[in-house]
């Protein structure tokens, strides 16, 4: 089971083609990062996975269900989408009510709602803010409120659009912990991000988009050392990979890998 996108094309009403013949499969329980420059089609692509946008042509299926047969509301509980801008998602007076909104909408008993809210808040590190108005929180914390909303909703597939934007180091660490815990809970996590270091630290499967198409679907080691793909997608190597390239140390994407290969290279020179 999982998400299947087959031969999808998406044209906006003004005729602009944002996605041109994209096909991909994402298995249940995977964590996948989608990267590429602004305008590559990333957000349009993932919004078709929960009917926020409907393809002009082609097929999108989730767990064998053709999304063209469902409304956005019907699929939203299965595929949760966290917007890049929290302001597009938040509207309640307290963090608690914000997180509780979807469970209450689906007529879940209030005792269970409380349990779901407290679990999601604890996972996202926002328990102390449950009585706070979301708009009294800094941008980074508002992002965690929106993530908690989707977690409490019980979505099997969770799409995070630029979750690291506005986050400090503590926020990035929490983001990693949230993703790891969701995978342990047998969720599927799909993110869009420009933070290549975060991608390398947390994701092995990377989908690269450029010019409305998928141009690579591979591992971080292959993607960030394929200079043709990087050029096509207008992406740069991570800093540590670039340093390794300049020193003749190929194939590394992490500091630990750099140190290990550098030591071997130094020992070889010394001997």
NURO-62271 format. One record per residue (C-alpha): residue in one letter; x, y, z. Coordinates in steps of 0.2 Angstrom, whole numbers. Layout:
BEGIN
<r><code>A</code><px>X</px><py>Y</py><pz>Z</pz></r>
...
This chain:
BEGIN
<r><code>X</code><px>0</px><py>0</py><pz>0</pz></r>
<r><code>X</code><px>5</px><py>18</py><pz>-2</pz></r>
<r><code>X</code><px>4</px><py>33</py><pz>-14</pz></r>
<r><code>X</code><px>4</px><py>30</py><pz>-33</pz></r>
<r><code>X</code><px>6</px><py>45</py><pz>-45</pz></r>
<r><code>X</code><px>5</px><py>40</py><pz>-63</pz></r>
<r><code>X</code><px>7</px><py>51</py><pz>-78</pz></r>
<r><code>X</code><px>1</px><py>67</py><pz>-69</pz></r>
<r><code>X</code><px>-1</px><py>84</py><pz>-78</pz></r>
<r><code>X</code><px>-7</px><py>99</py><pz>-69</pz></r>
<r><code>X</code><px>-11</px><py>115</py><pz>-77</pz></r>
<r><code>X</code><px>-17</px><py>131</py><pz>-68</pz></r>
<r><code>X</code><px>-33</px><py>140</py><pz>-74</pz></r>
<r><code>X</code><px>-22</px><py>153</py><pz>-83</pz></r>
<r><code>X</code><px>-14</px><py>138</py><pz>-93</pz></r>
<r><code>X</code><px>2</px><py>138</py><pz>-84</pz></r>
<r><code>X</code><px>9</px><py>120</py><pz>-83</pz></r>
<r><code>X</code><px>16</px><py>116</py><pz>-66</pz></r>
<r><code>X</code><px>18</px><py>97</py><pz>-67</pz></r>
<r><code>X</code><px>22</px><py>89</py><pz>-83</pz></r>
<r><code>X</code><px>20</px><py>70</py><pz>-84</pz></r>
<r><code>X</code><px>26</px><py>65</py><pz>-67</pz></r>
<r><code>X</code><px>25</px><py>47</py><pz>-60</pz></r>
<r><code>X</code><px>31</px><py>40</py><pz>-43</pz></r>
<r><code>X</code><px>27</px><py>27</py><pz>-30</pz></r>
<r><code>X</code><px>29</px><py>30</py><pz>-11</pz></r>
<r><code>X</code><px>27</px><py>15</py><pz>0</pz></r>
<r><code>X</code><px>18</px><py>16</py><pz>17</pz></r>
<r><code>X</code><px>30</px><py>19</py><pz>31</pz></r>
<r><code>X</code><px>43</px><py>27</py><pz>20</pz></r>
<r><code>X</code><px>51</px><py>44</py><pz>24</pz></r>
<r><code>X</code><px>54</px><py>54</py><pz>8</pz></r>
<r><code>X</code><px>62</px><py>72</py><pz>5</pz></r>
<r><code>X</code><px>57</px><py>82</py><pz>-10</pz></r>
<r><code>X</code><px>70</px><py>95</py><pz>-15</pz></r>
<r><code>X</code><px>72</px><py>108</py><pz>-29</pz></r>
<r><code>X</code><px>72</px><py>126</py><pz>-32</pz></r>
<r><code>X</code><px>57</px><py>137</py><pz>-31</pz></r>
<r><code>X</code><px>46</px><py>135</py><pz>-46</pz></r>
<r><code>X</code><px>51</px><py>117</py><pz>-48</pz></r>
<r><code>X</code><px>33</px><py>111</py><pz>-45</pz></r>
<r><code>X</code><px>36</px><py>103</py><pz>-28</pz></r>
<r><code>X</code><px>21</px><py>110</py><pz>-18</pz></r>
<r><code>X</code><px>9</px><py>108</py><pz>-33</pz></r>
<r><code>X</code><px>15</px><py>90</py><pz>-34</pz></r>
<r><code>X</code><px>11</px><py>86</py><pz>-15</pz></r>
<r><code>X</code><px>-5</px><py>95</py><pz>-15</pz></r>
<r><code>X</code><px>-12</px><py>83</py><pz>-27</pz></r>
<r><code>X</code><px>-9</px><py>69</py><pz>-14</pz></r>
<r><code>X</code><px>-23</px><py>75</py><pz>-4</pz></r>
<r><code>X</code><px>-34</px><py>83</py><pz>-16</pz></r>
<r><code>X</code><px>-30</px><py>101</py><pz>-12</pz></r>
<r><code>X</code><px>-26</px><py>101</py><pz>-30</pz></r>
<r><code>X</code><px>-33</px><py>89</py><pz>-43</pz></r>
<r><code>X</code><px>-23</px><py>84</py><pz>-58</pz></r>
<r><code>X</code><px>-28</px><py>90</py><pz>-76</pz></r>
<r><code>X</code><px>-24</px><py>72</py><pz>-81</pz></r>
<r><code>X</code><px>-16</px><py>56</py><pz>-74</pz></r>
<r><code>X</code><px>-19</px><py>46</py><pz>-59</pz></r>
<r><code>X</code><px>-16</px><py>49</py><pz>-40</pz></r>
<r><code>X</code><px>-20</px><py>34</py><pz>-29</pz></r>
<r><code>X</code><px>-18</px><py>32</py><pz>-10</pz></r>
<r><code>X</code><px>-19</px><py>14</py><pz>-3</pz></r>
<r><code>X</code><px>-28</px><py>9</py><pz>-19</pz></r>
<r><code>X</code><px>-41</px><py>23</py><pz>-19</pz></r>
<r><code>X</code><px>-42</px><py>34</py><pz>-34</pz></r>
<r><code>X</code><px>-42</px><py>52</py><pz>-26</pz></r>
<r><code>X</code><px>-54</px><py>58</py><pz>-40</pz></r>
<r><code>X</code><px>-68</px><py>48</py><pz>-32</pz></r>
<r><code>X</code><px>-66</px><py>58</py><pz>-15</pz></r>
<r><code>X</code><px>-67</px><py>75</py><pz>-9</pz></r>
<r><code>X</code><px>-53</px><py>84</py><pz>0</pz></r>
<r><code>X</code><px>-62</px><py>82</py><pz>16</pz></r>
<r><code>X</code><px>-64</px><py>64</py><pz>14</pz></r>
<r><code>X</code><px>-45</px><py>61</py><pz>10</pz></r>
<r><code>X</code><px>-38</px><py>74</py><pz>23</pz></r>
<r><code>X</code><px>-39</px><py>62</py><pz>38</pz></r>
<r><code>X</code><px>-29</px><py>49</py><pz>28</pz></r>
<r><code>X</code><px>-17</px><py>62</py><pz>20</pz></r>
<r><code>X</code><px>-13</px><py>76</py><pz>32</pz></r>
<r><code>X</code><px>-5</px><py>92</py><pz>24</pz></r>
<r><code>X</code><px>5</px><py>105</py><pz>35</pz></r>
<r><code>X</code><px>6</px><py>121</py><pz>26</pz></r>
<r><code>X</code><px>22</px><py>131</py><pz>24</pz></r>
<r><code>X</code><px>14</px><py>146</py><pz>32</pz></r>
<r><code>X</code><px>5</px><py>142</py><pz>48</pz></r>
<r><code>X</code><px>-6</px><py>157</py><pz>45</pz></r>
<r><code>X</code><px>-15</px><py>146</py><pz>31</pz></r>
<r><code>X</code><px>-20</px><py>133</py><pz>44</pz></r>
<r><code>X</code><px>-22</px><py>141</py><pz>61</pz></r>
<r><code>X</code><px>-39</px><py>149</py><pz>67</pz></r>
<r><code>X</code><px>-43</px><py>144</py><pz>84</pz></r>
<r><code>X</code><px>-41</px><py>154</py><pz>100</pz></r>
<r><code>X</code><px>-30</px><py>142</py><pz>110</pz></r>
<r><code>X</code><px>-17</px><py>129</py><pz>105</pz></r>
<r><code>X</code><px>-28</px><py>115</py><pz>113</pz></r>
<r><code>X</code><px>-43</px><py>120</py><pz>103</pz></r>
<r><code>X</code><px>-32</px><py>121</py><pz>87</pz></r>
<r><code>X</code><px>-26</px><py>103</py><pz>89</pz></r>
<r><code>X</code><px>-43</px><py>97</py><pz>95</pz></r>
<r><code>X</code><px>-52</px><py>104</py><pz>80</pz></r>
<r><code>X</code><px>-51</px><py>89</py><pz>68</pz></r>
<r><code>X</code><px>-54</px><py>75</py><pz>81</pz></r>
<r><code>X</code><px>-69</px><py>85</py><pz>87</pz></r>
<r><code>X</code><px>-75</px><py>87</py><pz>69</pz></r>
<r><code>X</code><px>-75</px><py>68</py><pz>67</pz></r>
<r><code>X</code><px>-85</px><py>66</py><pz>83</pz></r>
<r><code>X</code><px>-72</px><py>58</py><pz>94</pz></r>
<r><code>X</code><px>-76</px><py>57</py><pz>112</pz></r>
<r><code>X</code><px>-69</px><py>72</py><pz>122</pz></r>
<r><code>X</code><px>-59</px><py>61</py><pz>134</pz></r>
<r><code>X</code><px>-50</px><py>53</py><pz>118</pz></r>
<r><code>X</code><px>-48</px><py>71</py><pz>111</pz></r>
<r><code>X</code><px>-39</px><py>76</py><pz>126</pz></r>
<r><code>X</code><px>-28</px><py>61</py><pz>125</pz></r>
<r><code>X</code><px>-24</px><py>64</py><pz>107</pz></r>
<r><code>X</code><px>-20</px><py>83</py><pz>110</pz></r>
<r><code>X</code><px>-9</px><py>79</py><pz>124</pz></r>
<r><code>X</code><px>1</px><py>66</py><pz>114</pz></r>
<r><code>X</code><px>3</px><py>77</py><pz>99</pz></r>
<r><code>X</code><px>8</px><py>92</py><pz>110</pz></r>
<r><code>X</code><px>21</px><py>82</py><pz>120</pz></r>
<r><code>X</code><px>28</px><py>75</py><pz>104</pz></r>
<r><code>X</code><px>30</px><py>92</py><pz>96</pz></r>
<r><code>X</code><px>37</px><py>100</py><pz>112</pz></r>
<r><code>X</code><px>22</px><py>112</py><pz>115</pz></r>
<r><code>X</code><px>13</px><py>106</py><pz>130</pz></r>
<r><code>X</code><px>16</px><py>121</py><pz>140</pz></r>
<r><code>X</code><px>7</px><py>132</py><pz>127</pz></r>
<r><code>X</code><px>-9</px><py>122</py><pz>126</pz></r>
<r><code>X</code><px>-19</px><py>137</py><pz>134</pz></r>
<r><code>X</code><px>-10</px><py>150</py><pz>123</pz></r>
<r><code>X</code><px>-17</px><py>159</py><pz>107</pz></r>
<r><code>X</code><px>-7</px><py>151</py><pz>93</pz></r>
<r><code>X</code><px>-3</px><py>169</py><pz>86</pz></r>
<r><code>X</code><px>5</px><py>173</py><pz>103</pz></r>
<r><code>X</code><px>19</px><py>161</py><pz>99</pz></r>
<r><code>X</code><px>34</px><py>164</py><pz>88</pz></r>
<r><code>X</code><px>34</px><py>157</py><pz>70</pz></r>
<r><code>X</code><px>44</px><py>142</py><pz>74</pz></r>
<r><code>X</code><px>32</px><py>136</py><pz>87</pz></r>
<r><code>X</code><px>17</px><py>140</py><pz>77</pz></r>
<r><code>X</code><px>24</px><py>127</py><pz>64</pz></r>
<r><code>X</code><px>24</px><py>114</py><pz>78</pz></r>
<r><code>X</code><px>6</px><py>118</py><pz>82</pz></r>
<r><code>X</code><px>1</px><py>114</py><pz>64</pz></r>
<r><code>X</code><px>11</px><py>98</py><pz>64</pz></r>
<r><code>X</code><px>3</px><py>93</py><pz>80</pz></r>
<r><code>X</code><px>-14</px><py>96</py><pz>72</pz></r>
<r><code>X</code><px>-10</px><py>83</py><pz>59</pz></r>
<r><code>X</code><px>-3</px><py>71</py><pz>71</pz></r>
<r><code>X</code><px>-19</px><py>72</py><pz>82</pz></r>
<r><code>X</code><px>-30</px><py>70</py><pz>66</pz></r>
<r><code>X</code><px>-22</px><py>52</py><pz>65</pz></r>
<r><code>X</code><px>-16</px><py>54</py><pz>47</pz></r>
<r><code>X</code><px>-7</px><py>39</py><pz>39</pz></r>
<r><code>X</code><px>2</px><py>50</py><pz>27</pz></r>
<r><code>X</code><px>10</px><py>67</py><pz>33</pz></r>
<r><code>X</code><px>16</px><py>80</py><pz>21</pz></r>
<r><code>X</code><px>27</px><py>94</py><pz>28</pz></r>
<r><code>X</code><px>30</px><py>109</py><pz>18</pz></r>
<r><code>X</code><px>46</px><py>118</py><pz>23</pz></r>
<r><code>X</code><px>45</px><py>112</py><pz>41</pz></r>
<r><code>X</code><px>62</px><py>118</py><pz>45</pz></r>
<r><code>X</code><px>58</px><py>136</py><pz>40</pz></r>
<r><code>X</code><px>60</px><py>148</py><pz>55</pz></r>
<r><code>X</code><px>68</px><py>135</py><pz>66</pz></r>
<r><code>X</code><px>83</px><py>137</py><pz>77</pz></r>
<r><code>X</code><px>94</px><py>122</py><pz>82</pz></r>
<r><code>X</code><px>82</px><py>116</py><pz>95</pz></r>
<r><code>X</code><px>68</px><py>117</py><pz>83</pz></r>
<r><code>X</code><px>78</px><py>106</py><pz>70</pz></r>
<r><code>X</code><px>82</px><py>93</py><pz>84</pz></r>
<r><code>X</code><px>64</px><py>92</py><pz>88</pz></r>
<r><code>X</code><px>59</px><py>91</py><pz>70</pz></r>
<r><code>X</code><px>70</px><py>76</py><pz>68</pz></r>
<r><code>X</code><px>63</px><py>68</py><pz>84</pz></r>
<r><code>X</code><px>45</px><py>70</py><pz>78</pz></r>
<r><code>X</code><px>49</px><py>62</py><pz>61</pz></r>
<r><code>X</code><px>58</px><py>48</py><pz>69</pz></r>
<r><code>X</code><px>43</px><py>45</py><pz>81</pz></r>
<r><code>X</code><px>31</px><py>46</py><pz>66</pz></r>
<r><code>X</code><px>40</px><py>32</py><pz>57</pz></r>
<r><code>X</code><px>40</px><py>22</py><pz>73</pz></r>
<r><code>X</code><px>22</px><py>24</py><pz>73</pz></r>
<r><code>X</code><px>21</px><py>17</py><pz>55</pz></r>
<r><code>X</code><px>17</px><py>33</py><pz>47</pz></r>
<r><code>X</code><px>23</px><py>39</py><pz>30</pz></r>
<r><code>X</code><px>32</px><py>56</py><pz>31</pz></r>
<r><code>X</code><px>35</px><py>67</py><pz>15</pz></r>
<r><code>X</code><px>44</px><py>84</py><pz>17</pz></r>
<r><code>X</code><px>48</px><py>98</py><pz>5</pz></r>
<r><code>X</code><px>63</px><py>108</py><pz>10</pz></r>
<r><code>X</code><px>77</px><py>119</py><pz>5</pz></r>
<r><code>X</code><px>88</px><py>113</py><pz>20</pz></r>
<r><code>X</code><px>100</px><py>101</py><pz>12</pz></r>
<r><code>X</code><px>109</px><py>97</py><pz>29</pz></r>
<r><code>X</code><px>92</px><py>92</py><pz>37</pz></r>
<r><code>X</code><px>88</px><py>81</py><pz>22</pz></r>
<r><code>X</code><px>105</px><py>72</py><pz>24</pz></r>
<r><code>X</code><px>103</px><py>70</py><pz>42</pz></r>
<r><code>X</code><px>85</px><py>63</py><pz>41</pz></r>
<r><code>X</code><px>81</px><py>56</py><pz>24</pz></r>
<r><code>X</code><px>89</px><py>42</py><pz>13</pz></r>
<r><code>X</code><px>77</px><py>43</py><pz>-1</pz></r>
<r><code>X</code><px>77</px><py>60</py><pz>-10</pz></r>
<r><code>X</code><px>66</px><py>65</py><pz>-25</pz></r>
<r><code>X</code><px>73</px><py>80</py><pz>-35</pz></r>
<r><code>X</code><px>62</px><py>90</py><pz>-45</pz></r>
<r><code>X</code><px>66</px><py>103</py><pz>-59</pz></r>
<r><code>X</code><px>56</px><py>111</py><pz>-73</pz></r>
<r><code>X</code><px>40</px><py>103</py><pz>-68</pz></r>
<r><code>X</code><px>47</px><py>85</py><pz>-68</pz></r>
<r><code>X</code><px>56</px><py>72</py><pz>-57</pz></r>
<r><code>X</code><px>74</px><py>72</py><pz>-62</pz></r>
<r><code>X</code><px>81</px><py>60</py><pz>-49</pz></r>
<r><code>X</code><px>74</px><py>48</py><pz>-36</pz></r>
<r><code>X</code><px>89</px><py>41</py><pz>-26</pz></r>
<r><code>X</code><px>100</px><py>42</py><pz>-11</pz></r>
<r><code>X</code><px>108</px><py>57</py><pz>-3</pz></r>
<r><code>X</code><px>125</px><py>50</py><pz>-9</pz></r>
<r><code>X</code><px>120</px><py>48</py><pz>-27</pz></r>
<r><code>X</code><px>110</px><py>64</py><pz>-28</pz></r>
<r><code>X</code><px>123</px><py>76</py><pz>-21</pz></r>
<r><code>X</code><px>137</px><py>68</py><pz>-31</pz></r>
<r><code>X</code><px>128</px><py>68</py><pz>-47</pz></r>
<r><code>X</code><px>134</px><py>85</py><pz>-54</pz></r>
<r><code>X</code><px>122</px><py>84</py><pz>-69</pz></r>
<r><code>X</code><px>107</px><py>82</py><pz>-58</pz></r>
<r><code>X</code><px>113</px><py>96</py><pz>-47</pz></r>
<r><code>X</code><px>115</px><py>107</py><pz>-62</pz></r>
<r><code>X</code><px>98</px><py>103</py><pz>-70</pz></r>
<r><code>X</code><px>90</px><py>106</py><pz>-53</pz></r>
<r><code>X</code><px>100</px><py>122</py><pz>-49</pz></r>
<r><code>X</code><px>106</px><py>114</py><pz>-33</pz></r>
<r><code>X</code><px>122</px><py>115</py><pz>-24</pz></r>
<r><code>X</code><px>132</px><py>102</py><pz>-15</pz></r>
<r><code>X</code><px>131</px><py>102</py><pz>4</pz></r>
<r><code>X</code><px>146</px><py>112</py><pz>12</pz></r>
<r><code>X</code><px>154</px><py>96</py><pz>18</pz></r>
<r><code>X</code><px>153</px><py>87</py><pz>1</pz></r>
<r><code>X</code><px>159</px><py>103</py><pz>-8</pz></r>
<r><code>X</code><px>174</px><py>103</py><pz>4</pz></r>
<r><code>X</code><px>177</px><py>84</py><pz>1</pz></r>
<r><code>X</code><px>176</px><py>87</py><pz>-18</pz></r>
<r><code>X</code><px>190</px><py>101</py><pz>-17</pz></r>
<r><code>X</code><px>201</px><py>89</py><pz>-7</pz></r>
<r><code>X</code><px>198</px><py>74</py><pz>-18</pz></r>
<r><code>X</code><px>187</px><py>65</py><pz>-5</pz></r>
<r><code>X</code><px>173</px><py>59</py><pz>-16</pz></r>
<r><code>X</code><px>156</px><py>52</py><pz>-11</pz></r>
<r><code>X</code><px>154</px><py>60</py><pz>7</pz></r>
<r><code>X</code><px>138</px><py>69</py><pz>13</pz></r>
<r><code>X</code><px>141</px><py>69</py><pz>32</pz></r>
<r><code>X</code><px>155</px><py>76</py><pz>43</pz></r>
<r><code>X</code><px>158</px><py>59</py><pz>50</pz></r>
<r><code>X</code><px>161</px><py>52</py><pz>33</pz></r>
<r><code>X</code><px>173</px><py>66</py><pz>29</pz></r>
<r><code>X</code><px>183</px><py>63</py><pz>45</pz></r>
<r><code>X</code><px>184</px><py>45</py><pz>42</pz></r>
<r><code>X</code><px>190</px><py>47</py><pz>23</pz></r>
<r><code>X</code><px>201</px><py>61</py><pz>28</pz></r>
<r><code>X</code><px>210</px><py>51</py><pz>41</pz></r>
<r><code>X</code><px>212</px><py>36</py><pz>28</pz></r>
<r><code>X</code><px>219</px><py>49</py><pz>15</pz></r>
<r><code>X</code><px>231</px><py>56</py><pz>28</pz></r>
<r><code>X</code><px>237</px><py>39</py><pz>33</pz></r>
<r><code>X</code><px>240</px><py>35</py><pz>15</pz></r>
<r><code>X</code><px>250</px><py>50</py><pz>12</pz></r>
<r><code>X</code><px>261</px><py>47</py><pz>28</pz></r>
<r><code>X</code><px>265</px><py>30</py><pz>23</pz></r>
